Amino acid sequence: MSGKNVFEMPEAEINEPVEDEALDPITEKVEEGDTHVEHTLENERREQQWHSGCWSRFQGEIGEGIAERVATEKLGLVPDPRFDQSRGGHGIDTVYLEGRNRPVVIEAKCDEREIRALREDQMQPGWVDRNARLMLSPENERFTAGNAEIGREILDTGASRVRRIVITTNPATLEVKAFEGQPDLTWKEIGKWYADEFEQPF
């Protein structure tokens, strides 16, 4: 057989191993690509969080709008003009009045989980009591003269005796329900409607 046997080839003709430096441009391109992918994924995560936050706020506004209509039109309650909702933070959503100006604490939820969307002990007497005390504290963001008056009335009445109502809107079925807190800390459904019964300002 003609030709050189590879084992007889001079050392100069055998390909030398590729030095690490020769790979540097390739490695840099791969690293640049990895960085680009990481930035793209991070931007997508931020965009998803932004959209999620906007949707949550939009759902919250819808839930609050419907809850207001239910409270006034279906439950015969009157919004307490002293309550400053913009200072509520994650505390009490809204306060209404019934009868001889007795406070009624209302929470709105626009969530498919309905009453199960409440966080931990949210809207239970202990939670209402804590938030009423925060409304009384000048150091707290929820403090205003009006909110402090309401907080004092809630404490004077006793949080366990204040009427607690949660109004839920299911965004999938548009079913609206009102639940009232019971002395044994359970929730009793006191009404059911559909969102399209209530004209919305948007």
N, C-alpha and C positions, 0 to 999 in steps of 0.2 A: 504494500500500500504506500503510495507516494505521499509526500508531505511530511512535515515535522510532527513528531509526537509531542503532545503538550508537556509531557514530563521532561523532554529534551530541550525545550525552548529556553533560551537565555533568560536570566532573571529580568533583564531590561524589557523583555517583551511581555512579561506577565503584568496584568493590570494591577496597579497599586491600589490598596484600600482607599476609599474616599475619605478625605480628611474632614473633621467636624466643621472646619471653617467653611468648607464648600457647601455645607448644609445651612449655614446661617441665613442666607436670603430666603430659603424655603421656610425655615423655622420662623423667621420674622413674619412672613406672609401668613402662616398658620396662626401665629399669636395675634396678628392684627385681625384676622377673621374671627378668632375666638372673642376678642374684645368687642368687635362689631356686633356679634350675636348677643353677647351679654348686655350691651347697651340697648339693643333692639328689644330684648326680653324685658329689661328693666322699664323701658319706655311703655311697653305694652301693659306691664303690671300697673304702672302709674295711671295710664289711661283707663284701665278697667276699674281701678279704685275711684278715679274721678267720676266715671259714669255711674258706678255703684252708689257713690255719695249723692250725686245729683238725683238719681232715681229714688233713693231713700228719702231725700228731702221732698221730692215731688209726691211720693206716696204719703208722706207725713202730712203735707198740705191738703191732699185730697181727704185723708182720714179726718183731719181736724175740721175741714169744711162740712163734711157730712155729719160729724158728731155734733157740730153746732146746730145744724138743722134738726137733728133728732132731738137734741136737748130742749130746744125751744118749741118745735112744732108737735112733737110726739109725747114728750114728757112734761111739757108745761113749765119748764124752768126759765129763769131770767139770768142772763150773764151778770156777774158781779162787776160793776163798772170800776171798782177800786183795784181789781186784779190786773197786774202788769205782767202779761205772759212773756214779753221779751226778756224779762229778768228771771225767767223760770229755770233756765239751764236744763238739767235732767230731772228736775223736781216735778212739782204738781203742774199738770198740763193746763187745766182751766178750773175756775170756781164759779158755780152758779148759785142762785138763791131760790128757795121755795118757801111757801107759807109765810111765816113772820120773819122773813129774811134769814132763814136757817141756811148755813153753807152746805153746798153739795160739791164734792170733789169729783171731777170727771177726767178720764184718760181716754184718748183716741188712739186706736191701732188700725193701720191699714196693712193687714198681714193675713196670709192664708191660714196661719196657725190660730187665728182668732184669739180667744181668751188665753190660750197657751203661750201667746207672744209676750206676756208679762214677764219681767225679769225678777227672779228670786221672790222677794216679799213685796214687790212693787204693788202699791195701792192697798196693801193690808194696813190695819190700824197703826202698827208700829212704824211703818214707812211714812204714813200720813203725819203722825206725830213728829217724827224727825224732821220732815220737810217744813212743817208749820214752825218749828223752832228755828230753822235756818232763815225763814222769812222774817223772823223777829230780830235777827242779829245784824247790827249795822255793818259788821265786817264781812258779811256774806253778799255775794253778787245778787241774790234774790231779794235783798232788802229794798223796800220803798215804803213810804208812809202807808200807802194803801195795802200793800202785801203784809205789812206788819200788823195792821188792824185785823186782816183776815186770819193771819196766823194765830193771833191772840184769841179770836172767836172760836177757832177750831180747838185750841187747847182748853178754853173755858167750857166748851160743849163736851169735850172728850173725844179723841179720835175714834174710839170704838163706837161712838154714837153718831158720828158724822156719816151721812149717806155717801157711799162710794159707788160710782158707776163707771163701767168700762164700755165704750162703744166701739165695736170692731167692724171693719169693712174688709171683706174678702176680695182682693183684686182679681181673682180668677172667676168667681161666680157672681160678683157684685152684691152678694148678700150682706146685709147690715144687721148686726145684732147688738142688743143692749144687755149687759149683765150687771147685776147689783150684788155687792159684797154682803155676805151673811155673817151673823155673829160667830158661827163655827169656822169662819175663814174660807168657806166655799163660795162659789159664784152661782147665782140663779139667773137664768135668762128671763128677761122681763119684756122683751119685744123683738120682733124681726121684720125687716123691710128689705127693699132693694134700692141700690144706689141711684137708679134712674128715676126714682120717685122724687129725688131732691135735685133741683136745678143748681148747677155749679157756676161760679163766676169766672170760668175759663173755658 
